[in-house]
């Protein structure tokens, strides 16, 4: 809770919406809301606490539209992993976790975000073998304890990777088929019952924590399950979030299974509306983008993991031209390796530039920042965050203009997107409450989290050693099959190199 009803922030340069250069403005905060913004000298109530923000640049809190709580404890566990190899490694890198581990991973995820200027996130968390009400509550509690806003969505499926991609199971050696048979999922009705029990009985305020549902990848869900997820989301007025056309393997497998694109199939099932977010969307074509735009759906662009996993270079300019709401995410730290939204914005800008020489098609820094704030807010379902404006929540990031990143301060938006790396984040306010002050997290004990993380790392490494060995055995077979499939022509091209340069030698 904040100490007083009113807080008067004076002396800062403030970046208001639809501007690219910060201005000298005062901000009056009442409770958790911005009540007034004006030139220096704005009148303040006598009882207001005055915050001296001289030497600071204030921008709206960043909104991470796609992350994974479970990824924090699996940070940097793989190198040459495609998306499919990462999925094959899932039981190893995320298995055998206690309830305390699930809370810890989400707390680490949230702590990294707020320390790097992110005030809200859309989290698709994963539990092995299936989500539980207790696990969902642990993730919600972790973000609440960090002090940030979050839309949390358990990932659910009723097919394994080996059932999802046509032909992959048959391509496995017989001894490995027997091994992956152990990964079969529980009936989807049981999964949804646990989710609905959580929604009905867990206290979620809607101001800081929202609930959504994540049928993880369309191919990993039977049509019956997808429709059940659709109906569940509508029954409880929840958002839906799914990984759509992330890799070429997914896109091709969708056509093989459904006879149409993944987006077109989801639309035929009635899944797409303003509450739907498609994660990644690397292999969307123009028809897919038009469908998403017409339905009011969002795309969460994750440039770091798209490149990290070799998925390709998404065509964000085409999405924007189609009027799709584009947001930006980091993805999980097991695939994007950090929770730095400044880096994600920078990469969103840079990816557009390596797609071709036409500068008019490049994503501008203003567009990247909008996607990382207001675009993300819309995807999360939070209506009054993502901009510094009267009536919006006081979710504010204070950058130190004395930091080397800002010497000299030439252009506010360009420097936020292209120069800032989180190093200049000095203070972070969420709903009028400082959760980071003088670069220190105020809500959780980072030293204690560090000790717990090291203990968990050692324990989980031992517990998951057998599944690690299995993942290593599966690597060659999965990589070989998926690279072979990815050589099949598709109606769009999103790779950064011609196919002839590829080698099929697995991961590492």
C-alpha positions in Angstrom: 0.0 0.0 0.0 1.2 3.6 -0.7 1.7 5.9 2.3 -0.6 8.8 1.1 -3.5 9.2 -1.2 -1.7 11.7 -3.4 1.8 11.7 -4.9 3.2 14.6 -6.9 6.0 13.6 -9.3 8.1 16.7 -10.2 11.2 17.5 -12.2 11.2 14.6 -14.7 11.1 14.4 -18.5 7.9 12.4 -19.3 7.1 10.6 -22.6 3.4 11.0 -23.2 1.5 8.9 -25.7 1.9 9.6 -29.4 5.0 11.6 -28.8 8.6 10.6 -29.6 10.4 13.2 -27.4 10.0 13.5 -23.7 8.8 16.7 -22.2 9.1 18.4 -18.8 5.9 17.5 -17.1 4.5 17.0 -13.6 2.4 14.0 -12.8 -0.2 13.9 -10.0 -1.0 10.4 -8.8 -4.1 9.7 -6.7 -4.1 6.2 -5.2 -3.2 4.0 -8.2 -4.3 6.3 -10.9 -2.8 9.3 -12.8 -5.1 12.2 -12.0 -3.4 15.1 -13.7 -0.5 15.8 -16.1 0.8 19.2 -16.9 3.7 21.6 -17.3 6.0 22.1 -14.2 4.2 23.7 -11.4 0.9 21.7 -11.5 -0.9 22.4 -8.3 -0.9 19.5 -5.8 -3.0 18.9 -2.7 -1.3 20.0 0.6 -1.1 16.4 1.8 0.6 15.1 -1.4 3.9 13.4 -1.1 6.4 15.1 -3.5 8.6 12.8 -5.5 11.7 14.6 -6.8 12.3 13.0 -10.2 14.9 15.4 -11.5 17.4 13.7 -13.9 14.8 11.0 -14.8 13.0 10.2 -17.9 9.6 8.5 -17.2 7.9 6.2 -19.7 4.9 3.9 -19.4 5.6 0.5 -17.9 6.4 -2.1 -20.5 4.0 -4.9 -21.1 5.4 -8.4 -21.9 2.8 -10.0 -24.1 4.3 -13.5 -24.0 6.4 -15.2 -21.3 6.5 -18.5 -19.5 6.9 -18.6 -15.7 8.5 -22.1 -15.8 11.3 -20.9 -18.0 13.2 -19.0 -15.3 14.5 -22.2 -13.7 15.4 -23.5 -17.1 17.3 -20.5 -18.2 20.1 -21.2 -20.8 19.8 -25.0 -20.5 20.0 -25.5 -24.3 22.0 -24.1 -27.2 21.2 -25.5 -30.7 17.5 -26.1 -30.0 14.8 -25.7 -32.6 11.3 -25.2 -31.3 10.6 -28.9 -31.7 13.8 -29.9 -29.8 12.8 -27.5 -27.0 9.4 -29.2 -26.8 11.1 -32.6 -26.8 13.3 -31.4 -23.9 10.3 -30.1 -21.9 9.9 -33.1 -19.5 13.6 -32.8 -18.7 13.9 -29.0 -18.1 10.5 -28.6 -16.4 9.9 -31.9 -14.7 9.7 -33.0 -11.1 9.0 -29.5 -9.7 7.5 -29.1 -6.3 4.9 -26.4 -5.6 7.7 -24.3 -4.1 9.7 -24.7 -7.3 6.8 -23.4 -9.4 6.4 -20.4 -7.1 10.1 -19.7 -7.2 10.4 -19.9 -11.0 7.5 -17.4 -11.4 8.9 -15.1 -8.7 12.3 -15.1 -10.5 10.5 -14.4 -13.8 8.6 -11.5 -12.3 11.5 -10.1 -10.4 13.6 -9.9 -13.6 10.8 -8.2 -15.5 10.2 -5.4 -13.0 13.9 -4.8 -12.5 14.1 -4.3 -16.3 11.1 -2.0 -16.6 8.2 -4.4 -17.2 5.1 -3.8 -15.2 2.7 -6.4 -16.6 2.9 -9.7 -18.5 0.9 -12.5 -20.2 2.3 -15.7 -18.7 1.7 -19.1 -20.3 3.0 -21.4 -17.6 3.6 -25.2 -17.9 3.3 -27.9 -15.4 4.4 -31.5 -15.9 2.3 -33.5 -16.6 -0.7 -31.2 -16.4 -1.8 -27.9 -14.8 -3.1 -28.1 -11.2 -5.2 -25.6 -9.2 -2.3 -25.5 -6.6 0.2 -24.7 -9.3 -1.9 -22.0 -10.9 -2.4 -20.4 -7.4 1.4 -20.6 -6.8 2.1 -18.7 -10.1 -0.6 -16.1 -9.3 0.8 -15.6 -5.8 4.3 -15.2 -7.1 3.3 -12.3 -9.4 1.2 -10.8 -6.7 4.2 -10.9 -4.3 6.5 -9.3 -6.9 3.9 -6.6 -7.2 3.3 -6.7 -10.9 0.2 -7.2 -13.1 -0.1 -10.5 -14.9 -2.6 -12.4 -17.0 -1.8 -16.0 -16.2 -2.8 -18.8 -18.6 -1.9 -22.5 -18.0 -0.8 -24.3 -21.1 -3.1 -27.3 -21.8 -3.0 -30.0 -24.4 -4.3 -33.5 -25.0 -1.7 -34.6 -27.6 2.0 -34.9 -27.2 4.6 -33.5 -29.6 4.9 -37.0 -31.2 1.2 -37.2 -31.8 0.8 -33.6 -32.9 3.2 -33.6 -35.9 2.0 -36.1 -38.5 4.6 -38.7 -39.2 7.0 -37.9 -36.3 6.0 -40.8 -34.1 6.4 -43.2 -36.9 9.9 -41.8 -37.7 11.2 -42.7 -34.2 13.1 -45.9 -33.5 11.0 -48.5 -31.8 12.8 -48.3 -28.5 12.1 -44.5 -28.4 8.5 -45.0 -29.3 8.0 -47.0 -26.1 9.8 -44.2 -24.1 7.6 -41.3 -25.4 4.5 -43.4 -24.9 4.9 -42.5 -21.2 4.3 -38.8 -22.0 0.7 -39.3 -23.1 -1.6 -36.7 -21.6 -4.6 -37.1 -19.4 -8.1 -36.8 -20.8 -8.9 -33.2 -21.6 -12.1 -33.1 -19.5 -10.0 -33.8 -16.4 -7.6 -31.0 -17.4 -10.4 -28.5 -17.9 -12.1 -29.5 -14.7 -9.1 -28.6 -12.7 -8.8 -25.3 -14.5 -12.5 -24.5 -14.0 -12.2 -25.3 -10.3 -9.4 -22.8 -10.0 -11.3 -20.1 -11.8 -14.3 -20.6 -9.6 -12.6 -20.8 -6.2 -9.3 -18.8 -6.4 -9.4 -15.2 -5.5 -8.3 -13.1 -8.5 -8.8 -9.4 -8.2 -8.8 -8.5 -12.0 -6.8 -5.3 -11.2 -3.5 -7.1 -10.8 -4.1 -10.7 -11.7 -6.3 -12.0 -14.6 -6.9 -15.5 -15.7 -6.8 -16.8 -19.3 -6.5 -20.2 -20.9 -3.7 -21.4 -23.3 -4.4 -24.4 -25.6 -0.7 -24.5 -26.1 -0.4 -25.2 -29.8 -3.4 -26.0 -32.0 -1.8 -29.2 -33.3 -1.3 -30.4 -29.7 -5.0 -30.2 -29.1 -7.8 -32.2 -30.6 -10.6 -30.2 -32.2 -12.9 -31.4 -29.4 -10.5 -30.0 -26.8 -10.1 -26.7 -28.7 -13.8 -26.3 -28.8 -14.0 -27.1 -25.1 -11.4 -24.4 -24.4 -13.3 -21.9 -26.5 -16.5 -22.7 -24.6 -14.8 -22.5 -21.3 -13.2 -19.1 -22.1 -16.6 -17.7 -23.2 -18.3 -19.1 -20.1 -16.0 -17.3 -17.8 -15.2 -14.3 -20.1 -11.5 -15.2 -20.3 -8.8 -14.7 -23.0 -7.3 -17.4 -25.1 -3.6 -17.6 -26.1 -2.0 -20.1 -28.3 1.3 -20.6 -30.2 0.2 -20.2 -33.9 2.5 -20.8 -36.9 5.6 -20.3 -34.7 7.7 -22.6 -36.8 7.5 -23.8 -40.4 7.1 -27.3 -39.1 3.9 -26.2 -37.3 2.6 -24.4 -40.4 3.2 -27.4 -42.7 1.8 -29.8 -40.2 -1.3 -27.7 -39.9 -1.9 -27.9 -43.6 -1.3 -31.7 -43.6 -3.7 -32.3 -40.7 -6.4 -29.7 -41.5 -6.1 -29.0 -45.2 -5.8 -25.3 -44.3 -3.6 -23.0 -42.3 -3.7 -23.1 -38.5 -5.3 -19.7 -38.4 -8.0 -20.7 -40.8 -8.7 -23.8 -38.9 -8.9 -21.9 -35.6 -11.3 -19.5 -37.3 -13.4 -22.3 -38.6 -13.7 -23.6 -35.0 -14.8 -20.1 -33.8 -11.7 -19.6 -31.6 -10.7 -16.2 -32.9 -12.1 -13.0 -31.4 -10.8 -9.9 -29.5 -9.8 -12.0 -26.6 -7.5 -14.3 -28.7 -3.7 -13.8 -28.9 -1.6 -15.7 -31.4 1.9 -16.1 -30.1 4.8 -15.7 -32.6 2.9 -15.9 -35.9 6.1 -16.2 -37.9 4.6 -18.2 -40.7 1.3 -16.3 -41.0 0.4 -15.4 -44.6 -1.7 -12.4 -45.7 -4.9 -14.3 -45.5 -4.1 -15.4 -41.9 -3.3 -11.8 -41.0 -6.6 -10.5 -42.5 -8.5 -13.1 -40.5 -6.8 -12.1 -37.3 -7.4 -8.4 -38.0 -11.1 -9.0 -38.9 -11.6 -10.9 -35.6 -9.9 -8.2 -33.5 -7.2 -10.7 -32.4 -3.6 -9.9 -31.4 -0.2 -11.3 -32.3 2.5 -11.5 -29.6 5.8 -11.0 -31.6 8.7 -12.7 -29.9 11.8 -11.8 -32.0 14.4 -13.1 -29.6 13.1 -16.6 -29.4 12.0 -16.6 -33.1 15.7 -16.3 -34.0 17.1 -18.2 -31.0 15.0 -21.3 -32.0 15.5 -20.8 -35.8 11.8 -20.3 -36.4 12.3 -17.4 -38.7 11.7 -13.6 -39.2 8.1 -12.6 -38.7 6.6 -10.0 -41.1 5.4 -7.4 -38.6 5.0 -4.7 -41.2 2.5 -6.9 -43.0 0.7 -7.5 -39.7 0.5 -3.8 -39.0 -0.7 -3.0 -42.6 -3.4 -5.6 -42.1 -4.5 -3.8 -38.9 -3.6 -6.6 -36.6 -2.9 -5.6 -33.0 0.8 -6.4 -32.5 2.3 -6.8 -29.1 5.8 -7.7 -28.1 7.1 -10.5 -25.8 10.3 -12.0 -24.5 9.1 -15.6 -24.6 10.4 -17.8 -21.7 13.9 -17.7 -20.4 14.2 -21.3 -21.6 13.9 -20.1 -25.2 14.6 -16.3 -25.2 17.0 -16.6 -22.3 16.0 -13.4 -20.5 13.0 -11.2 -19.6 14.3 -7.9 -21.1 11.6 -6.1 -23.0 14.1 -3.4 -24.0 16.0 -6.1 -25.9 12.7 -7.4 -27.3 11.8 -4.0 -28.7 15.2 -3.5 -30.2 15.1 -6.9 -31.9 11.5 -6.2 -33.1 13.0 -3.1 -34.8 16.1 -4.8 -36.2 14.3 -7.9 -37.5 12.1 -5.7 -39.7 15.3 -4.1 -41.1 17.0 -7.4 -42.2 13.9 -8.5 -44.1 14.8 -6.2 -47.0 16.2 -2.8 -48.1 12.9 -0.9 -48.4 13.2 1.5 -45.4 9.5 2.4 -45.6 8.7 -1.2 -44.6 10.8 -1.1 -41.5 9.2 -1.0 -38.1 9.8 2.4 -36.5 10.9 2.8 -32.9 7.5 4.5 -32.1 5.7 1.4 -33.5 8.0 -1.0 -31.5 7.3 1.0 -28.3 3.6 1.1 -28.9 3.5 -2.7 -29.4 5.5 -3.1 -26.1 3.0 -0.9 -24.2 -0.4 -0.3 -25.5 -0.4 -3.2 -27.9 0.5 -5.5 -25.0 -2.1 -4.0 -22.7 -4.8 -4.9 -25.2 -3.6 -8.4 -25.6 -3.5 -8.9 -21.8 -7.0 -7.6 -21.4 -6.0 -4.7 -19.2 -7.8 -1.5 -20.3 -6.1 1.3 -18.4 -2.4 0.5 -18.6 0.4 1.0 -21.2 0.3 4.8 -21.5 0.9 7.9 -19.4 -2.5 9.6 -19.5 -5.1 10.9 -17.1 -7.3 8.0 -15.8 -4.7 5.4 -16.5 -2.9 3.3 -13.9 0.3 4.8 -12.5 2.6 2.2 -13.9 5.7 4.2 -14.5 9.4 3.5 -15.3 12.0 6.0 -14.2 15.2 6.0 -16.3 18.4 7.6 -15.0 19.4 10.3 -17.5 22.9 10.2 -16.0 23.4 6.6 -17.1 25.8 6.1 -20.0 22.8 5.0 -22.2 21.5 8.5 -22.1 24.7 10.5 -22.6 23.7 12.5 -24.6 20.0 12.4 -24.7 19.2 13.0 -28.4 15.9 11.3 -29.1 13.7 9.7 -26.4 11.9 7.0 -28.3 14.9 6.0 -30.4 17.0 5.7 -27.3 14.4 3.7 -25.4 14.2 1.2 -28.2 17.7 1.1 -29.7 20.0 2.1 -26.8 18.4 1.3 -23.5 19.1 -2.2 -22.2 17.6 -2.0 -18.7 20.8 -0.6 -17.2 19.3 2.9 -16.7 16.1 1.6 -14.9 16.3 3.4 -11.5 12.7 3.1 -10.1 9.6 1.3 -11.1 6.1 2.2 -9.9 3.1 -0.1 -10.4 -0.3 1.3 -9.4 1.2 4.2 -7.5 3.5 1.9 -5.5 7.2 1.7 -5.9 8.3 -2.0 -6.4 11.8 -1.0 -7.5 13.6 1.9 -5.9 17.2 2.9 -6.6 17.6 -0.3 -8.6 16.6 -2.5 -5.7 13.6 -4.8 -5.7 11.5 -3.8 -2.7 8.9 -6.6 -2.6 11.0 -9.8 -2.5 14.4 -10.8 -1.0 16.5 -11.4 -4.1 19.3 -13.0 -2.0 16.9 -15.5 -0.6 15.6 -16.3 -4.1 19.1 -16.8 -5.3 19.8 -19.4 -2.5 16.5 -21.2 -3.3 17.3 -21.2 -7.0 20.7 -22.8 -6.6 19.3 -25.4 -4.3 16.5 -26.1 -6.7 18.9 -26.3 -9.6 21.0 -29.0 -8.0 18.0 -31.0 -6.8 16.2 -30.9 -10.2 19.3 -31.8 -12.1 19.5 -35.0 -10.2 15.8 -35.8 -10.3 15.6 -35.1 -14.1 18.7 -36.9 -15.2 16.8 -39.8 -16.7 14.6 -37.5 -18.8 17.6 -35.6 -19.9 19.2 -38.7 -21.2 16.0 -39.5 -23.1 15.9 -36.0 -24.6 19.4 -36.4 -25.8 18.5 -39.7 -27.5 15.4 -38.1 -29.1 17.3 -35.1 -30.4 18.7 -36.7 -33.6 15.5 -38.3 -34.6 13.3 -35.3 -33.9 15.8 -32.9 -35.6 16.2 -35.1 -38.7 12.5 -35.5 -39.2 11.6 -31.8 -38.6 14.4 -30.5 -40.9 13.3 -32.8 -43.6 9.7 -31.6 -43.2 10.8 -28.0 -43.2 12.3 -28.4 -46.6 8.8 -28.7 -48.0 7.7 -25.5 -49.8 5.2 -23.2 -48.1 3.3 -20.2 -49.4 5.5 -17.7 -47.4 9.2 -17.7 -46.7 10.4 -16.5 -43.3 13.9 -17.9 -43.1 17.0 -15.7 -43.2 19.0 -18.1 -45.3 18.4 -20.3 -48.4 17.6 -23.9 -47.8 20.7 -25.1 -49.6 22.8 -23.8 -46.7 21.1 -26.2 -44.2 22.7 -29.2 -42.7 20.7 -32.0 -41.0 23.0 -32.9 -38.1 20.7 -32.5 -35.1 21.2 -30.1 -32.3 23.7 -29.7 -29.5 
